Amino acid sequence: MNRPHLFLVPYDSGAYNVRMGAGPLRLRELLSELPAQEIVSRDLFPAEIKTTFELYRSLADAVREAGRSAFPIVLAGNCGAVSGLASGIGAEGLGVIWFDAHGDFMTPETTATGFLDAQAISILTGRCWTTLAASIPNFAPVPIEHVIHIGGRDHNEGERDTMTAAGLALVEPPLRDAELIVALDAFKPRVTRLLVHVDLDVIDPAFGTANGYAAPGGLSPDDVIRAIRICSERFPIAALELASFDPAYDTDGRIAAAAARIVEQGSAGRRFHRERCQSTG
């Protein structure tokens, strides 16, 4: 059985252990029973874009080297680490379940802030930063129709329209199980396994504040866990990523506790699909 293995990318915009970069190290404390590997930059002169893609290259190599004996769980400061994770496990037949309050579908041409991480899905699906993305070992764009975005409600101007026009499936709050099931069924037969990405600000601030970008109208931790369970009933979960946790905002520890529960469900989900198929086969 492939054992859960943590890969920590404790950087935010190329800076180590600050803001959301501190999140992976905090979550590591709660998941100390799991083996872990920290991805670090060797860049003597860090720069956001250069250092970020260096980290994603290193992550892809580390995940691939761990091989099928490991179930990769990435704890990252920024969402864009998903490109390294997807490259490490391979994009063939891969579907992506993307939990996030935000669209992450901007590009260098559409962003007004310059925030690289707000372009994470665009990078993953080959819409921008194509030369640097190609430098990630084994990178291949994930087709946009292989992505389901769940929990979005705080989009940049025009971003939501761009997402729907591009064919990105949106499952917006409140979470409706039937809507998610329809979106998952549309994956067949192209998708054979899932990468589940959870930006922890998908959680409504009523249940804890994940970071300074948290927005009202989101999901509960139980919603996220239920949705992952629904996904695992239809496809095997090949990898899990948690991102964008700033411990400075989690003064009561509720987000950290929710993250640990999500890791537990994601790890269980990799087994559930296989066992269910065996019992019904």
C-alpha positions as semicolon CSV with decimal commas, in nm:
position;residue;x (nm);y (nm);z (nm)
1;M;0,000;0,000;0,000
2;N;0,133;0,344;-0,087
3;R;0,199;0,524;0,240
4;P;0,120;0,896;0,282
5;H;0,433;1,106;0,243
6;L;0,451;1,480;0,307
7;F;0,632;1,720;0,078
8;L;0,670;2,065;0,233
9;V;0,713;2,377;0,018
10;P;0,726;2,646;0,291
11;Y;0,751;2,950;0,065
12;D;0,523;3,240;-0,017
13;S;0,609;3,430;-0,335
14;G;0,962;3,293;-0,318
15;A;1,018;3,389;0,049
16;Y;1,084;3,117;0,308
17;N;0,871;3,064;0,620
18;V;0,686;3,395;0,604
19;R;0,314;3,461;0,575
20;M;0,159;3,160;0,400
21;G;0,505;3,005;0,373
22;A;0,486;2,942;0,748
23;G;0,176;2,726;0,705
24;P;0,343;2,402;0,590
25;L;0,579;2,405;0,888
26;R;0,288;2,457;1,130
27;L;0,086;2,175;0,972
28;R;0,390;1,949;0,983
29;E;0,371;1,970;1,363
30;L;0,020;1,825;1,356
31;L;0,117;1,550;1,111
32;S;0,443;1,449;1,274
33;E;0,365;1,077;1,241
34;L;0,402;1,099;0,862
35;P;0,738;1,094;0,682
36;A;0,822;1,432;0,537
37;Q;1,060;1,594;0,293
38;E;1,116;1,969;0,274
39;I;1,172;2,130;-0,063
40;V;1,422;2,416;-0,034
41;S;1,565;2,669;-0,273
42;R;1,938;2,683;-0,333
43;D;1,910;3,024;-0,496
44;L;2,153;3,272;-0,340
45;F;1,951;3,561;-0,481
46;P;1,583;3,469;-0,444
47;A;1,330;3,627;-0,676
48;E;0,959;3,548;-0,677
49;I;0,918;3,402;-1,024
50;K;1,261;3,244;-1,060
51;T;1,262;3,091;-0,712
52;T;0,902;2,972;-0,738
53;F;0,967;2,772;-1,054
54;E;1,291;2,636;-0,907
55;L;1,088;2,499;-0,616
56;Y;0,832;2,345;-0,848
57;R;1,105;2,170;-1,046
58;S;1,251;2,030;-0,725
59;L;0,906;1,921;-0,606
60;A;0,838;1,738;-0,931
61;D;1,167;1,550;-0,900
62;A;1,104;1,460;-0,535
63;V;0,751;1,332;-0,598
64;R;0,863;1,128;-0,896
65;E;1,156;0,979;-0,704
66;A;0,922;0,876;-0,421
67;G;0,738;0,670;-0,680
68;R;0,425;0,465;-0,645
69;S;0,516;0,348;-0,297
70;A;0,422;0,694;-0,166
71;F;0,091;0,879;-0,163
72;P;0,211;1,239;-0,207
73;I;0,064;1,507;0,017
74;V;0,202;1,852;-0,058
75;L;0,184;2,126;0,204
76;A;0,261;2,448;0,019
77;G;0,258;2,817;0,086
78;N;0,125;2,889;-0,261
79;C;-0,128;2,709;-0,482
80;G;0,104;2,701;-0,781
81;A;0,300;2,411;-0,631
82;V;0,030;2,198;-0,795
83;S;0,223;2,221;-1,124
84;G;0,520;2,048;-0,960
85;L;0,295;1,789;-0,798
86;A;0,106;1,713;-1,121
87;S;0,436;1,679;-1,306
88;G;0,567;1,444;-1,039
89;I;0,274;1,202;-1,069
90;G;0,218;1,259;-1,442
91;A;-0,067;1,441;-1,614
92;E;-0,195;1,151;-1,826
93;G;-0,554;1,073;-1,730
94;L;-0,535;1,323;-1,446
95;G;-0,831;1,524;-1,324
96;V;-0,790;1,812;-1,081
97;I;-1,035;1,904;-0,805
98;W;-0,959;2,263;-0,709
99;F;-1,102;2,397;-0,381
100;D;-1,047;2,772;-0,357
101;A;-1,223;3,095;-0,265
102;H;-1,052;3,256;-0,564
103;G;-1,036;3,176;-0,933
104;D;-0,656;3,157;-0,975
105;F;-0,728;3,198;-1,345
106;M;-0,550;3,525;-1,415
107;T;-0,261;3,564;-1,660
108;P;0,020;3,819;-1,692
109;E;-0,202;4,002;-1,943
110;T;-0,511;4,014;-1,721
111;T;-0,369;4,056;-1,370
112;A;-0,387;4,398;-1,208
113;T;-0,189;4,290;-0,900
114;G;0,099;4,092;-1,047
115;F;0,041;3,812;-0,795
116;L;0,187;3,501;-0,956
117;D;-0,017;3,261;-0,746
118;A;-0,343;3,407;-0,878
119;Q;-0,237;3,248;-1,209
120;A;-0,197;2,893;-1,075
121;I;-0,470;2,722;-1,279
122;S;-0,368;2,915;-1,588
123;I;-0,013;2,782;-1,552
124;L;-0,131;2,428;-1,483
125;T;-0,353;2,426;-1,793
126;G;-0,094;2,582;-2,024
127;R;-0,247;2,928;-2,064
128;C;0,058;3,127;-1,950
129;W;0,422;3,108;-1,833
130;T;0,461;2,824;-2,081
131;T;0,842;2,842;-2,110
132;L;0,901;2,827;-1,735
133;A;0,631;2,563;-1,690
134;A;0,805;2,351;-1,953
135;S;1,121;2,363;-1,739
136;I;0,940;2,155;-1,472
137;P;1,044;1,793;-1,533
138;N;0,769;1,593;-1,706
139;F;0,531;1,892;-1,713
140;A;0,234;1,858;-1,946
141;P;-0,066;2,093;-1,937
142;V;-0,380;1,951;-1,778
143;P;-0,674;2,001;-2,016
144;I;-0,911;2,265;-1,884
145;E;-1,202;2,023;-1,912
146;H;-1,019;1,802;-1,660
147;V;-1,051;2,064;-1,383
148;I;-1,341;2,124;-1,143
149;H;-1,326;2,443;-0,937
150;I;-1,515;2,420;-0,607
151;G;-1,605;2,694;-0,360
152;G;-1,513;3,004;-0,560
153;R;-1,681;3,334;-0,470
154;D;-1,412;3,608;-0,466
155;H;-1,306;3,656;-0,827
156;N;-1,115;3,932;-0,997
157;E;-1,311;4,148;-1,239
158;G;-1,412;3,943;-1,542
159;E;-1,236;3,631;-1,412
160;R;-1,544;3,419;-1,359
161;D;-1,668;3,488;-1,712
162;T;-1,328;3,389;-1,848
163;M;-1,336;3,065;-1,648
164;T;-1,676;2,959;-1,779
165;A;-1,594;3,063;-2,136
166;A;-1,281;2,847;-2,123
167;G;-1,488;2,544;-2,020
168;L;-1,381;2,525;-1,656
169;A;-1,649;2,353;-1,447
170;L;-1,757;2,559;-1,145
171;V;-1,926;2,417;-0,835
172;E;-2,003;2,725;-0,631
173;P;-2,127;2,767;-0,273
174;P;-2,342;2,638;-0,126
175;L;-2,207;2,294;-0,208
176;R;-2,467;2,077;-0,381
177;D;-2,367;1,712;-0,399
178;A;-2,570;1,647;-0,714
179;E;-2,394;1,931;-0,898
180;L;-2,052;1,792;-0,807
181;I;-2,154;1,442;-0,915
182;V;-2,264;1,571;-1,257
183;A;-1,929;1,748;-1,300
184;L;-1,738;1,434;-1,199
185;D;-1,940;1,214;-1,432
186;A;-1,846;1,447;-1,717
187;F;-1,482;1,346;-1,660
188;K;-1,548;0,992;-1,783
189;P;-1,385;0,827;-1,971
190;R;-1,101;1,079;-2,011
191;V;-1,000;1,096;-1,644
192;T;-0,877;0,791;-1,453
193;R;-0,746;0,947;-1,127
194;L;-0,762;1,271;-0,933
195;L;-0,531;1,528;-0,782
196;V;-0,715;1,713;-0,504
197;H;-0,597;2,067;-0,433
198;V;-0,732;2,253;-0,128
199;D;-0,660;2,622;-0,081
200;L;-0,765;2,648;0,281
201;D;-0,934;2,984;0,228
202;V;-1,212;2,788;0,058
203;I;-1,331;2,750;0,418
204;D;-1,575;3,018;0,529
205;P;-1,427;3,249;0,798
206;A;-1,711;3,145;1,029
207;F;-1,518;2,819;1,069
208;G;-1,173;2,979;1,099
209;T;-0,956;3,223;0,904
210;A;-0,696;3,063;0,678
211;N;-0,520;3,377;0,553
212;G;-0,559;3,744;0,476
213;Y;-0,752;3,668;0,157
214;A;-1,034;3,476;0,328
215;A;-1,381;3,574;0,203
216;P;-1,731;3,508;0,339
217;G;-1,978;3,272;0,175
218;G;-1,750;2,969;0,164
219;L;-1,761;2,605;0,262
220;S;-1,742;2,437;0,599
221;P;-1,468;2,184;0,673
222;D;-1,740;1,917;0,663
223;D;-1,837;2,035;0,313
224;V;-1,479;1,992;0,193
225;I;-1,446;1,649;0,350
226;R;-1,780;1,536;0,207
227;A;-1,683;1,656;-0,140
228;I;-1,352;1,468;-0,125
229;R;-1,544;1,159;-0,019
230;I;-1,777;1,196;-0,318
231;C;-1,475;1,229;-0,548
232;S;-1,313;0,916;-0,405
233;E;-1,628;0,717;-0,469
234;R;-1,583;0,777;-0,842
235;F;-1,208;0,802;-0,899
236;P;-0,894;0,704;-0,712
237;I;-0,718;0,997;-0,550
238;A;-0,357;1,001;-0,665
239;A;-0,230;1,302;-0,471
240;L;-0,337;1,578;-0,234
241;E;-0,221;1,936;-0,189
242;L;-0,306;2,186;0,087
243;A;-0,203;2,547;0,037
244;S;-0,235;2,910;0,145
245;F;-0,245;2,866;0,523
246;D;-0,109;3,159;0,724
247;P;-0,088;3,057;1,091
248;A;-0,090;3,423;1,200
249;Y;-0,461;3,437;1,112
250;D;-0,549;3,103;1,272
251;T;-0,546;3,234;1,627
252;D;-0,779;2,963;1,759
253;G;-0,626;2,673;1,566
254;R;-0,946;2,578;1,387
255;I;-0,801;2,590;1,037
256;A;-0,501;2,378;1,135
257;A;-0,738;2,121;1,287
258;A;-0,954;2,126;0,971
259;A;-0,644;2,079;0,757
260;A;-0,547;1,770;0,955
261;R;-0,897;1,628;0,899
262;I;-0,873;1,698;0,526
263;V;-0,540;1,516;0,508
264;E;-0,698;1,221;0,686
265;Q;-0,991;1,211;0,442
266;G;-0,768;1,254;0,137
267;S;-0,545;0,971;0,254
268;A;-0,846;0,751;0,321
269;G;-0,988;0,841;-0,020
270;R;-0,696;0,683;-0,201
271;R;-0,787;0,351;-0,039
272;F;-1,163;0,385;-0,050
273;H;-1,199;0,378;-0,428
274;R;-0,979;0,069;-0,464
275;E;-1,157;-0,118;-0,184
276;R;-1,501;-0,018;-0,319
277;C;-1,410;-0,139;-0,668
278;Q;-1,285;-0,468;-0,526
279;S;-1,601;-0,522;-0,323
280;T;-1,827;-0,452;-0,622
281;G;-1,615;-0,629;-0,879
